[in-house]
Amino acid sequence: MREYIAVIGQGQNPGDPPLPEHVRRAAYEVGRHIAQAGAVLVCGGLGGVMEAASQGAADAGGEIIAFLPGLDRRAANPYVTHAFPTGLGTLRNYLIIRSADAAILIAGGVGTLQEATIAYDHRVPVVLLRGTGGWADRLPALLLEGRYLDERRKVAFALASTPEEAVAKARERGRSPTPSP
């Protein structure tokens, strides 16, 4: 059975400033490594980190599943292979996380934080790609014991310094039948 790895991170709408190049490159490399591992990339299907990761996966011959916030399938970035228009807005974040074995968090704003808390609540392992900014760099300082969002210790967050390490950790932790308490 194939692994499904979600990539969550900084979105980008038309007219927004471009992603910093180091973030775009990190997302691209994460997507490429996911595809090279034979895993399926799951994302929100729009711009920013989602598009860069999708491009990396597509360039490596991978499969990309996207849960779109709106009802227009054409809103998906051009690298998505399977677009699901949900009409759910940010509620589609739940679908992204629940369909994944693990998630990799790159940069990110409030929507990304929402995805991370959904993952934690449902014991989906999250790997934070350090050095990309946003919640990927803010969360480690807030984690209980450097690993958990709260005292329930539902699932430990992991830290990675490179895209390759992030994918390796996501694959390892996503295969575990019961993520570490």
trRosetta pair geometry for C-beta under 8 A, 3 or more apart (Angstrom, degrees):
i j d omega theta_ij theta_ji phi_ij phi_ji
2 38 6.4 -126 -128 142 95 87
2 39 6.2 146 178 -128 89 44
2 40 5.5 76 135 -18 129 101
3 37 7.3 -32 51 123 128 116
3 38 7.6 89 29 97 92 77
3 39 4.0 -41 77 -118 98 105
3 40 7.1 -172 93 24 48 72
3 101 5.3 -81 -158 32 83 148
3 102 7.8 -9 -179 22 114 99
3 171 6.0 38 165 -125 175 81
3 174 5.8 95 -154 107 117 137
3 175 7.2 -56 -99 -69 122 84
4 39 6.7 175 -86 -175 18 93
4 40 4.8 -23 -108 68 71 104
4 42 5.3 41 177 -25 100 124
4 65 7.6 -23 -142 34 112 134
4 99 6.0 -86 143 140 152 77
4 100 4.9 -133 119 -122 97 52
4 101 5.3 125 57 -5 71 89
4 174 7.9 -157 63 -176 55 145
5 34 5.2 -138 62 -128 131 120
5 39 5.1 39 0 146 109 141
5 40 7.3 157 24 77 65 50
5 41 6.3 -34 73 -110 83 53
5 42 6.8 176 85 22 30 87
5 100 6.1 67 -140 -155 19 109
5 101 6.5 -46 -78 54 59 90
5 102 5.5 -16 -121 71 82 84
5 103 7.1 152 -172 -101 65 31
5 104 6.5 30 168 -9 110 102
5 167 7.1 53 172 -135 172 77
5 170 5.1 75 -134 140 124 137
5 171 7.2 -48 -72 -71 132 68
5 174 6.6 -109 -91 -45 85 164
6 41 7.9 101 -119 -170 24 56
6 42 4.5 -47 -94 80 70 101
6 43 6.5 138 -157 -81 67 53
6 96 5.3 102 -134 161 131 90
6 97 6.1 -53 -18 -99 171 46
6 99 7.5 113 -69 75 110 81
6 100 3.7 -73 -25 -69 102 161
6 102 7.3 -152 29 103 79 39
6 103 4.0 -24 71 -109 106 87
6 104 7.2 -177 91 24 57 62
6 115 7.5 -149 141 179 140 129
6 119 7.9 -148 60 -88 141 125
6 124 7.8 31 21 157 129 139
7 27 6.8 107 175 -150 136 89
7 30 5.9 130 -115 119 126 131
7 31 6.6 -38 -44 -75 162 82
7 34 7.4 -103 -50 -35 115 155
7 41 6.0 -7 -5 -162 114 102
7 42 7.4 158 13 72 65 50
7 43 5.0 -22 60 -86 87 111
7 49 6.5 -148 147 144 106 103
7 50 6.8 152 97 -109 105 54
7 53 4.1 -155 113 176 168 173
7 103 7.4 167 -84 -159 19 71
7 104 5.4 -18 -112 64 67 98
7 106 6.7 -1 -172 6 92 118
8 43 7.4 180 -77 -128 47 77
8 44 7.7 76 -118 -18 68 107
8 49 7.6 42 143 103 22 139
8 93 7.9 65 -124 -144 124 96
8 96 7.0 117 -83 133 102 138
8 97 7.8 12 -61 -77 138 88
8 103 5.4 12 1 -177 114 122
8 104 7.2 167 28 79 70 45
8 105 5.3 -24 76 -105 98 68
8 106 7.4 159 85 25 45 71
8 108 6.6 37 133 -100 84 133
8 112 5.1 140 150 -135 100 82
8 115 4.3 -157 -142 103 152 154
8 116 7.0 -173 100 -55 149 74
9 23 7.7 177 166 -176 135 109
9 27 6.4 -141 67 -98 157 120
9 48 6.9 -152 107 132 89 111
9 49 3.2 -40 88 83 120 173
9 50 7.2 -177 58 -45 86 63
9 53 7.7 123 31 -26 128 130
9 105 6.2 141 -77 -167 81 49
9 106 3.6 -20 -93 68 148 80
9 107 5.0 74 -167 54 104 82
9 108 4.7 -101 -140 -66 49 90
9 112 5.5 41 -115 -107 23 136
9 132 7.4 -46 -141 137 130 142
9 134 7.3 126 -156 70 77 154
9 136 7.4 4 -117 -42 100 121
10 19 6.3 133 99 -114 129 105
10 23 6.5 3 37 168 138 145
10 48 4.9 -129 114 178 74 133
10 49 4.9 109 53 -22 68 113
10 106 7.0 -85 10 108 85 80
10 107 3.9 -27 -22 103 117 125
10 108 5.3 -123 -54 -74 64 33
10 109 6.2 82 -116 -13 70 86
10 112 6.8 -33 -60 -38 42 142
10 133 7.7 18 -48 87 139 108
10 134 5.7 -163 -64 -45 105 157
11 44 6.9 -47 -94 81 115 144
11 46 5.7 28 -149 84 108 124
11 47 6.3 85 -175 73 68 72
11 48 4.4 166 -161 26 22 146
11 49 7.0 -70 -73 29 36 88
11 50 6.5 12 -110 -1 74 115
11 109 7.3 -76 27 31 85 113
11 111 6.3 11 -6 57 125 145
11 112 8.0 -170 -17 -46 84 96
12 16 4.9 -149 -156 73 73 136
12 18 7.3 28 -144 -135 148 38
12 19 6.1 -90 -61 -47 140 92
12 46 7.4 -174 56 127 59 100
12 47 3.8 -88 74 116 90 113
12 48 3.2 146 -8 -60 93 89
12 49 7.9 134 -13 -2 98 57
12 51 7.3 -69 47 16 114 123
13 16 5.0 100 55 -22 67 117
13 46 7.6 -15 -88 163 60 135
13 47 6.6 166 -76 44 22 129
14 47 7.7 140 -53 -18 54 156
16 47 7.8 160 46 98 126 139
16 48 7.7 -18 88 -70 146 107
18 24 7.6 -18 164 -53 97 137
19 23 4.8 -118 173 85 108 115
19 24 4.4 133 93 -59 125 94
19 27 7.6 -34 162 12 164 137
19 48 5.5 125 -64 -143 120 68
19 49 6.9 136 -110 -58 148 62
19 52 6.8 -75 50 -34 161 140
19 107 7.6 -168 -146 12 106 168
20 23 4.7 83 64 7 87 106
20 24 7.1 -162 89 -7 42 87
20 133 7.1 92 26 -1 140 146
21 24 5.6 -55 -144 39 34 112
21 25 6.0 33 158 -19 68 108
22 25 5.8 -52 -143 39 30 112
22 26 6.3 34 155 -22 63 106
22 131 7.4 -88 148 143 130 97
22 132 7.2 -156 120 -116 94 63
23 26 5.7 -52 -146 35 30 111
23 27 6.4 29 155 -17 64 106
23 49 6.8 -73 159 -86 103 92
23 52 7.8 137 126 37 70 167
23 106 6.6 132 -161 160 86 105
23 107 4.9 23 -138 -45 131 137
23 132 5.0 101 -113 -159 84 91
23 133 6.5 -51 -79 30 125 113
24 27 5.9 -58 -150 38 28 109
24 28 6.3 32 152 -22 64 108
24 49 7.9 -137 -103 -97 47 52
24 52 4.6 -159 -155 -106 66 148
25 28 5.5 -52 -146 35 31 115
25 29 6.3 29 156 -16 65 107
25 52 7.7 -77 -46 -174 15 135
26 29 5.9 -58 -149 39 29 109
26 30 6.4 33 152 -22 64 104
26 106 5.9 172 111 -143 115 125
26 129 5.9 146 167 149 131 143
26 131 7.6 167 -86 94 151 98
26 132 5.3 -120 70 -94 161 117
26 163 5.5 180 -160 -64 65 107
27 30 5.6 -50 -148 33 32 114
27 31 6.5 32 154 -16 64 105
27 48 7.9 157 -63 143 175 61
27 49 4.4 -160 -105 -149 146 70
27 50 7.9 -53 -174 -23 139 15
27 52 3.7 80 93 94 121 119
27 53 4.4 -85 174 -53 89 81
27 56 7.0 -174 126 -6 59 133
27 106 5.2 152 -83 119 88 166
28 31 5.9 -60 -156 38 29 110
28 32 6.4 29 150 -20 65 108
28 52 4.7 -79 -56 173 75 91
28 53 6.8 -132 -83 -86 26 34
28 55 5.9 -36 -120 81 91 103
28 56 3.9 146 -173 -63 53 115
29 32 5.4 -50 -144 36 35 115
29 33 6.2 33 158 -17 67 105
29 56 6.1 -125 -47 -134 13 150
29 162 8.0 -70 123 172 142 77
29 163 3.6 138 108 53 111 170
29 164 7.3 -61 156 -43 114 69
30 33 6.0 -58 -148 38 28 107
30 34 6.4 33 152 -23 64 105
30 53 5.4 -36 82 -119 103 102
30 56 6.7 105 63 77 51 157
30 104 5.6 -167 -160 110 138 155
30 106 6.6 -132 -6 -58 157 138
30 129 6.9 -80 -74 -72 134 153
30 163 4.4 -126 -64 -148 65 104
30 166 5.9 -36 -113 85 106 132
30 167 6.1 166 -148 -57 66 102
31 34 5.6 -52 -148 32 31 114
31 35 6.5 27 157 -14 65 106
31 41 5.7 17 -133 -98 81 158
31 52 7.0 -176 -4 124 134 58
31 53 3.6 151 -58 -172 113 56
31 54 6.1 -108 -131 -32 150 12
31 55 6.6 99 86 62 157 50
31 56 3.0 125 74 69 105 106
31 57 3.9 -93 177 -32 96 81
31 58 7.7 -9 153 5 129 64
31 60 7.5 169 128 19 76 119
31 62 7.1 -159 171 52 81 150
31 64 7.8 3 -150 -93 115 116
32 35 6.0 -60 -152 39 29 107
32 36 6.2 26 154 -18 66 110
32 56 3.8 -87 -37 176 78 101
32 57 6.6 -137 -73 -71 31 38
32 59 6.4 -31 -99 72 97 105
32 60 4.7 126 -146 -34 67 135
32 62 7.9 -167 -125 -11 30 133
32 163 7.7 50 51 141 95 142
33 36 5.6 -53 -140 40 33 112
33 37 6.3 33 158 -20 64 107
33 56 7.8 -8 6 148 61 128
33 163 5.7 163 -2 140 137 99
33 164 5.5 -178 -105 -106 150 56
33 166 7.9 118 73 70 148 85
33 167 4.0 -157 118 -3 125 164
34 37 6.0 -64 -156 36 27 109
34 39 4.9 -85 -172 74 77 110
34 40 7.7 -41 158 97 112 11
34 41 4.9 95 113 -74 150 96
34 53 7.6 39 15 -176 137 101
34 56 7.8 90 32 106 96 109
34 57 5.6 -32 74 -97 109 107
34 62 6.3 68 101 -135 87 161
34 167 5.7 -143 -68 -126 63 122
35 38 7.7 51 178 -67 35 19
35 39 7.3 -100 -80 59 23 66
35 41 6.8 -37 -58 -26 81 113
35 56 7.2 -173 7 126 121 73
35 57 4.1 146 -48 -147 119 66
35 58 7.6 -148 -78 -28 156 17
35 59 7.9 154 53 65 159 58
35 60 3.7 139 92 88 131 117
35 61 6.1 145 169 67 125 57
35 62 2.5 -104 -113 -53 110 126
35 63 7.6 147 -117 16 90 49
36 60 5.2 -74 -53 -177 79 142
36 62 7.7 -62 -27 -62 42 113
37 167 6.3 -175 -20 161 144 124
37 171 6.1 -116 179 -81 155 145
39 62 7.7 -1 77 -142 55 122
39 167 7.9 -175 33 -163 142 105
39 171 6.8 -130 -56 -96 144 102
40 62 7.3 157 -121 180 41 98
40 63 4.9 -38 -122 85 87 107
40 64 7.6 168 -172 -92 73 24
40 65 6.1 31 163 -3 117 110
41 53 6.1 -178 -165 144 142 106
41 54 6.6 -177 108 -99 142 57
41 57 4.4 -101 -3 -78 144 162
41 62 6.0 63 -3 139 109 136
41 63 7.1 172 28 90 74 52
41 64 4.8 -20 73 -111 106 74
41 65 7.2 175 90 28 53 67
42 64 7.9 163 -86 -161 26 54
42 65 4.9 -18 -109 71 72 102
42 66 7.7 163 -160 -85 50 35
42 67 7.6 23 -176 -7 93 99
42 96 5.8 157 142 -155 106 71
42 99 5.5 -178 -140 96 157 111
42 100 5.0 -144 53 -77 140 101
43 50 4.4 154 158 -138 133 93
43 53 6.2 146 -69 80 151 128
43 54 6.4 -113 43 -60 146 99
43 64 6.9 -25 25 -167 107 98
43 65 7.6 143 25 83 59 55
43 66 5.6 -25 76 -107 75 79
43 67 7.9 -163 102 28 31 72
43 96 6.7 25 -148 -139 18 122
44 50 5.1 -86 58 -97 83 149
44 66 6.4 24 132 -157 16 88
44 67 6.3 -51 -119 69 48 73
44 68 7.1 97 176 -106 62 37
44 69 6.9 16 -169 -36 107 91
44 92 6.7 110 -128 108 88 119
44 93 7.3 -16 -87 -91 115 67
44 96 6.0 -35 -67 -79 72 146
44 111 8.0 17 -65 150 164 134
45 50 6.0 -53 8 165 9 136
45 54 7.4 76 -123 -71 47 148
45 64 7.9 132 -103 147 78 108
45 66 2.5 89 -76 -174 115 136
45 67 6.7 -180 -7 48 119 29
45 68 4.9 -66 71 -77 140 78
45 75 7.5 83 122 105 111 83
45 76 4.4 -55 175 -126 117 86
45 77 6.2 -166 178 12 56 83
45 80 5.1 30 -135 -87 97 147
45 83 5.8 107 -145 -123 150 92
46 50 5.3 71 57 67 57 146
46 51 6.9 -63 121 -45 39 96
46 66 7.9 144 -26 -165 49 131
46 68 7.2 111 -55 -128 86 80
46 69 7.5 -11 -43 7 129 105
46 75 6.8 -25 -103 148 86 97
46 76 7.4 -101 -81 -127 44 39
46 77 6.3 106 -175 -38 16 96
47 50 6.5 76 82 58 11 100
47 51 4.7 -14 -138 -17 43 132
47 77 6.2 136 -82 -82 50 115
48 51 6.2 109 44 20 30 97
48 52 7.1 -61 142 -1 34 102
49 52 5.8 -59 -143 41 31 109
49 53 6.0 28 160 -16 68 109
49 106 4.9 163 -142 84 138 118
49 107 6.1 -167 -64 45 133 111
49 108 7.4 -30 -2 -69 156 74
50 53 6.2 -59 -147 40 24 106
50 54 6.2 25 154 -20 62 112
50 66 7.4 85 -179 -121 123 113
50 77 6.5 165 115 -7 96 137
51 54 5.5 -55 -144 38 30 114
51 55 6.2 34 156 -23 65 104
51 77 4.0 -180 -109 -120 92 159
51 79 6.8 123 -156 24 63 118
52 55 5.7 -51 -149 32 30 113
52 56 6.6 31 152 -18 62 104
53 56 5.7 -53 -151 35 34 112
53 57 6.4 31 153 -16 66 106
53 106 7.5 164 -59 20 122 150
54 57 5.8 -57 -148 39 31 109
54 58 6.1 30 154 -19 67 109
54 64 4.7 71 -135 -141 89 159
54 66 7.4 1 -96 -67 135 120
54 77 5.4 135 64 83 153 130
54 79 3.7 141 136 88 102 122
54 80 5.8 -39 -151 -65 142 63
55 58 5.7 -55 -142 39 29 111
55 59 6.1 31 158 -21 65 107
55 77 7.7 -79 -48 142 86 132
55 79 4.8 -138 -79 -63 51 158
56 59 5.9 -54 -145 35 27 111
56 60 6.6 11 157 -5 61 111
57 60 6.0 -70 -152 46 30 101
57 62 3.5 -82 180 70 86 136
57 63 7.4 -73 158 52 122 24
57 64 5.2 128 90 -68 139 104
57 79 7.1 119 64 154 88 124
58 61 7.7 57 -175 -64 31 13
58 62 6.4 -87 -68 55 28 81
58 64 6.4 -42 -59 -14 88 130
58 79 4.0 -126 -21 -157 146 102
58 81 7.5 164 -100 -46 95 97
63 81 5.2 -85 -149 51 63 150
63 82 7.2 21 -180 0 95 109
64 79 6.0 50 26 127 162 86
64 80 4.9 -114 106 -127 116 49
64 81 5.0 123 47 11 72 88
64 82 7.1 -179 93 31 51 72
65 80 7.6 66 -139 -158 11 92
65 81 7.3 -45 -68 66 48 86
65 82 4.7 -18 -111 72 71 111
65 84 7.3 16 -177 -4 88 110
65 99 7.2 -101 107 130 141 145
66 76 5.2 133 78 -129 153 114
66 77 7.6 165 -87 30 160 84
66 80 4.4 -43 -4 -131 132 135
66 82 7.0 166 23 89 68 58
66 83 4.9 -14 66 -114 108 68
66 84 6.7 -177 92 27 55 71
67 84 5.2 -23 -110 71 59 109
67 86 5.6 29 -177 -33 88 129
67 92 4.5 -179 135 -179 110 111
67 95 4.4 165 -134 96 164 125
67 96 5.2 -137 38 -65 128 79
67 99 7.6 148 -39 14 130 142
68 71 8.0 -176 104 -58 118 11
68 72 7.4 -108 141 69 151 53
68 73 7.0 179 13 -112 155 41
68 75 5.7 119 -154 77 138 113
68 76 5.9 -94 -74 -72 125 84
68 83 5.9 30 -27 -173 121 97
68 84 6.5 -178 15 83 82 48
68 85 4.7 -29 66 -107 124 56
68 86 6.1 175 73 10 59 80
68 92 6.9 -94 93 -149 21 170
69 86 6.7 -43 -131 57 20 103
69 87 7.9 66 155 -112 43 8
69 88 6.5 -104 -147 72 55 62
69 89 5.0 35 -169 -132 105 25
69 90 6.6 5 -122 -59 122 38
69 92 5.2 -139 -95 17 57 136
70 75 5.6 66 56 10 122 163
70 85 6.1 -40 101 -153 57 100
70 86 7.9 88 57 55 13 63
70 87 6.4 26 -170 -96 32 48
70 89 7.8 49 -71 -80 55 51
71 85 4.8 84 -154 156 30 127
71 86 7.8 -106 -86 70 55 27
71 87 4.5 31 -71 -78 92 97
72 75 4.6 93 89 -22 99 104
72 85 6.0 154 42 -118 17 142
73 76 6.3 -22 178 -6 55 112
73 83 4.8 126 -154 102 84 127
73 85 4.9 -97 -67 -33 65 118
75 85 7.4 100 34 -105 110 106
76 80 4.1 -77 169 38 128 149
76 83 3.9 -102 -50 -104 152 138
77 80 5.7 114 63 -21 70 99
80 83 5.0 72 128 -67 139 94
84 95 7.7 -117 94 145 136 150
86 91 7.5 -143 132 86 135 89
86 92 4.5 150 49 -95 154 113
86 95 6.5 -169 -93 9 150 156
88 91 3.9 -100 166 73 108 103
88 92 4.4 138 73 -53 115 78
88 95 7.4 116 52 -8 156 124
89 92 6.9 180 82 -3 26 94
90 93 5.5 -3 176 -13 69 115
90 111 5.9 -131 -128 -123 114 99
90 114 6.5 29 172 91 122 164
91 94 5.9 -23 178 10 62 113
91 95 8.0 61 132 -10 67 96
92 95 5.2 -45 -163 32 59 115
92 96 6.5 66 141 -25 75 97
93 96 5.5 -49 -151 31 38 116
93 97 6.4 28 156 -12 68 107
93 111 6.6 -161 -80 -173 135 84
93 114 5.4 49 123 112 170 111
93 115 4.7 -123 -166 -83 114 83
93 118 6.0 156 129 1 102 155
94 97 6.2 -63 -150 41 28 104
94 98 5.9 15 161 -10 67 117
94 118 5.7 -143 -103 -149 61 148
95 98 6.1 -60 -133 45 25 104
95 99 6.0 19 167 -16 63 115
96 99 6.5 -73 -154 36 18 104
96 100 6.8 8 155 -18 58 118
96 115 6.4 -35 84 -129 126 120
97 100 5.9 -70 -152 33 31 110
97 103 6.3 -32 -120 -57 78 140
97 115 5.7 173 -59 -160 116 80
97 118 4.6 154 35 110 165 117
97 119 4.9 -132 -147 -73 126 76
97 122 6.6 122 134 51 117 135
97 124 5.5 174 -179 44 91 160
98 118 7.7 -76 -43 156 81 117
98 122 6.4 -56 -95 148 78 169
98 124 7.5 -129 -93 -52 34 142
100 103 5.5 83 111 -68 153 81
100 119 8.0 -32 73 -110 120 107
100 124 6.1 78 86 -163 93 136
100 174 7.5 -79 156 -126 78 129
101 124 7.4 167 160 -145 18 92
101 125 7.9 -5 140 39 62 98
101 170 7.9 109 95 164 90 85
101 174 3.3 80 131 -174 104 117
101 175 7.2 37 168 -60 137 42
102 124 6.4 171 -112 175 34 80
102 125 4.5 -24 -123 72 96 97
102 126 7.2 174 -172 -82 74 30
102 127 6.8 37 163 -10 117 100
102 170 4.0 168 111 -166 135 80
102 171 7.2 -127 35 -60 145 23
102 173 5.4 106 -106 85 137 96
102 174 3.3 -102 -21 -67 110 108
103 115 6.9 -167 -169 148 160 111
103 116 7.6 -154 98 -100 142 60
103 119 5.2 -94 20 -102 138 150
103 124 6.0 59 -9 134 105 115
103 125 7.2 180 29 95 67 51
103 126 4.8 -18 71 -110 99 76
103 127 7.2 -172 95 25 50 69
103 170 7.1 -145 63 -131 12 120
104 126 7.6 153 -95 -161 21 61
104 127 5.0 -22 -111 67 71 101
104 129 6.1 45 178 -35 99 110
104 160 7.8 -35 -137 35 103 140
104 166 4.9 80 -136 161 125 118
104 167 7.0 -28 -68 -79 148 56
104 170 5.3 -62 -59 -64 96 144
105 108 5.9 -44 -174 -18 94 150
105 112 6.2 114 -148 178 99 113
105 115 7.6 166 -101 92 101 113
105 116 5.9 23 -89 -83 144 112
105 126 5.6 30 -20 -178 114 109
105 127 6.9 -177 20 84 76 45
105 128 5.1 -24 65 -108 111 60
105 129 6.6 -165 83 13 54 79
105 135 6.4 -70 167 97 131 105
105 136 5.2 178 119 -88 93 87
105 139 7.6 30 104 12 154 151
106 129 4.9 -1 -98 46 75 131
106 132 4.9 -71 -164 141 71 167
106 134 8.0 62 133 55 40 129
106 136 5.9 5 -139 -59 23 147
107 112 7.4 179 101 -39 60 174
107 132 4.4 -102 -53 139 73 102
107 133 4.7 14 -122 74 87 88
107 134 3.8 82 176 16 58 130
107 135 7.4 72 148 35 31 67
107 136 5.6 -35 -56 8 19 121
108 111 7.4 -125 -161 72 88 70
108 112 2.7 -93 -158 77 121 166
108 113 6.6 146 142 -39 117 65
108 116 7.8 98 143 -29 161 120
108 134 4.1 152 53 139 52 141
108 135 4.3 -51 86 31 114 105
108 136 6.1 113 19 -26 107 84
109 112 5.8 106 48 17 41 103
109 113 7.2 -75 131 -5 34 98
109 134 6.1 -85 -58 -139 47 121
109 135 7.4 180 -82 -19 8 106
110 113 5.4 -51 -147 35 36 115
110 114 6.5 43 152 -23 66 100
111 114 5.5 -49 -153 31 34 115
111 115 6.7 35 149 -18 64 101
112 115 5.6 -50 -151 34 36 112
112 116 6.5 38 149 -20 65 103
112 134 6.6 44 63 153 151 136
112 135 5.4 -172 105 31 116 135
113 116 5.5 -52 -149 35 35 114
113 117 6.5 30 154 -16 66 103
113 135 5.1 -179 -75 -91 85 153
114 117 6.0 -57 -149 37 31 106
114 118 6.4 33 152 -19 65 105
115 118 5.6 -53 -148 35 33 113
115 119 6.3 37 152 -21 65 105
116 119 5.6 -52 -149 35 31 114
116 120 6.4 33 152 -20 64 104
116 126 5.6 69 -135 -129 82 168
116 135 6.6 -144 -12 143 151 145
116 139 7.0 -111 174 -98 164 151
116 149 7.9 148 138 -78 99 132
116 157 8.0 19 -163 -103 111 124
117 120 5.5 -48 -145 36 36 114
117 121 6.2 37 156 -20 65 106
117 149 6.8 125 -115 -139 74 165
118 121 5.8 -57 -148 38 29 111
118 122 6.3 -1 161 6 65 113
118 124 7.8 3 116 34 74 125
119 122 6.4 -78 -145 53 24 91
119 124 4.0 -92 -151 71 81 104
119 125 7.5 -62 170 71 116 10
119 126 4.9 99 114 -55 150 113
119 155 7.5 -94 142 69 81 139
120 123 7.7 29 -175 -73 28 31
120 124 7.8 -71 -43 50 22 71
120 126 7.0 -46 -60 0 77 128
120 148 7.9 117 -148 -158 121 63
120 149 4.8 29 -163 2 163 139
120 154 5.6 107 172 68 72 127
120 155 6.0 -155 -136 49 55 98
120 157 7.7 -32 -90 -61 105 95
121 154 6.7 20 -116 115 22 175
123 154 5.4 -121 -82 162 77 97
123 155 4.5 139 -141 -49 58 124
123 178 7.9 -39 173 -156 142 56
123 179 5.2 177 180 35 93 124
124 155 6.9 172 53 60 23 171
124 179 7.7 159 -127 -35 10 152
125 155 5.6 -132 -87 169 58 128
125 156 7.5 2 -126 70 91 62
125 157 7.9 147 -163 -114 66 37
125 158 6.8 22 180 -1 108 110
125 170 6.9 170 103 -133 111 57
125 173 3.8 -142 144 136 172 127
125 174 6.0 -129 46 -69 119 61
125 176 7.5 78 -35 43 139 115
125 179 5.1 180 -60 -121 97 134
126 155 7.6 106 8 111 81 118
126 157 5.2 -28 77 -122 96 84
126 158 7.3 180 94 29 47 73
127 157 7.5 148 -102 -173 26 68
127 158 4.6 -28 -110 75 76 101
127 159 7.4 153 -162 -100 69 10
127 160 5.2 28 173 -9 114 120
127 166 4.8 151 125 -153 133 76
127 169 4.7 127 -106 94 138 119
127 170 4.9 -99 1 -64 133 86
127 173 7.2 159 -56 29 102 141
128 135 7.8 -114 -129 125 111 75
128 136 4.8 156 -169 -149 88 69
128 137 7.9 161 168 -59 120 31
128 139 5.9 -149 -101 66 148 126
128 140 6.4 -160 87 -54 160 95
128 157 6.0 33 -18 171 109 116
128 158 7.1 -176 19 88 73 47
128 159 5.3 -26 64 -110 99 63
128 160 7.0 169 79 25 47 74
129 132 5.1 40 103 -7 100 133
129 136 5.3 -30 63 -154 62 142
129 160 5.5 -31 -105 75 59 101
129 161 8.0 115 -158 -127 61 8
129 163 6.8 20 -131 -90 135 56
129 166 4.8 -16 -87 -84 98 147
130 136 6.3 -168 -92 150 30 98
130 137 6.2 94 -144 -96 64 74
130 140 7.3 13 -96 -28 107 144
130 159 5.7 34 -37 -169 117 100
130 160 6.7 -174 9 79 86 42
130 161 5.5 -29 57 -102 113 57
131 136 7.7 -54 43 120 38 122
131 137 7.0 119 -46 -82 16 112
131 161 6.7 62 -4 -150 128 65
132 136 4.7 20 61 68 103 153
132 137 6.9 -169 58 -35 54 100
133 136 6.7 53 69 51 31 103
133 137 5.6 -36 -124 8 18 128
134 137 6.7 107 60 25 39 89
134 138 6.9 -82 144 3 34 108
135 138 5.2 -63 -126 49 40 106
135 139 5.2 48 175 -35 78 106
136 139 6.9 -35 -129 21 13 110
137 140 7.2 -48 -164 18 33 107
138 141 6.6 -69 -173 35 45 106
138 142 6.8 22 146 -8 76 118
139 142 5.6 -76 -152 44 42 107
139 143 6.2 52 158 -45 78 100
139 157 6.8 -115 138 174 128 170
140 143 5.9 -43 -146 9 33 117
140 146 6.8 13 -167 -149 80 74
140 157 7.7 -144 -94 106 65 134
140 159 6.1 42 -97 -89 126 127
143 146 5.3 61 93 -154 114 18
143 147 5.7 145 157 25 128 14
143 148 6.0 123 -171 48 89 32
143 149 6.8 -54 -122 -78 73 40
143 157 5.9 -113 -111 40 146 130
144 147 7.1 -55 83 59 63 63
144 148 4.4 -40 63 72 101 93
144 149 7.0 4 11 97 101 9
144 150 6.3 88 -7 -128 140 12
144 151 6.5 -146 -157 -72 172 52
144 153 7.6 -101 91 -80 127 79
145 148 6.0 31 46 19 101 99
145 153 8.0 10 36 -102 136 108
147 153 7.8 35 102 -134 107 87
147 156 4.1 -28 179 -143 115 95
147 157 5.8 -180 -161 42 48 72
148 151 7.5 108 118 -84 137 16
148 152 7.5 -168 179 67 129 58
148 153 4.7 -60 -108 -109 156 60
148 154 7.2 131 -145 29 104 62
148 155 7.8 145 -115 73 81 32
148 156 6.2 -59 -68 -106 76 59
148 157 7.2 176 -80 3 27 89
149 154 7.5 -17 39 31 102 106
149 157 7.6 93 -45 -31 79 118
150 153 7.7 -116 89 -40 54 43
150 154 7.9 35 55 -5 88 98
153 156 7.5 2 -165 -67 80 75
153 181 5.4 54 128 160 111 72
154 181 7.8 -63 -151 -144 13 56
155 179 4.2 17 -128 113 105 142
155 180 7.0 100 -147 63 58 61
155 181 8.0 -61 -92 -117 39 25
156 179 7.1 -160 28 160 73 103
156 180 4.9 -18 10 82 119 113
156 181 7.9 46 -31 93 95 19
158 169 4.8 -157 122 168 150 138
158 173 6.3 -155 -16 -43 141 152
160 163 7.9 93 131 -99 130 13
160 165 4.1 172 -156 107 105 101
160 166 3.8 177 82 -76 159 69
160 168 8.0 145 -119 51 133 86
160 169 5.5 -151 -70 16 119 139
161 165 5.9 31 47 48 66 151
162 165 4.5 93 56 9 85 103
162 166 6.9 -144 93 -9 44 86
163 166 5.5 -55 -147 33 32 115
163 167 6.5 28 158 -15 67 104
164 167 6.1 -56 -151 36 29 106
164 168 6.4 29 153 -18 64 109
165 168 5.6 -55 -145 38 32 112
165 169 6.2 29 158 -16 67 107
166 169 6.0 -59 -148 39 26 107
166 170 6.2 26 155 -19 64 109
167 170 5.6 -54 -143 37 31 112
167 171 6.2 32 157 -19 65 106
168 171 5.9 -56 -149 37 28 110
168 172 6.3 26 155 -17 64 110
169 172 5.7 -55 -142 39 32 111
169 173 5.9 18 163 -9 68 112
170 173 6.2 -62 -139 46 25 101
170 174 5.7 24 162 -21 64 117
171 174 5.9 -57 -135 39 22 109
171 175 6.5 23 162 -22 59 108
172 175 6.3 -63 -158 29 24 108
172 176 7.5 32 147 -32 58 99
173 176 5.8 -40 -161 10 41 117
173 179 6.3 42 -179 -123 93 97
173 180 7.8 -69 -135 2 99 98
176 179 5.5 110 90 -91 124 47
176 180 7.2 -11 142 -33 165 69
178 181 8.0 -3 148 -50 105 81
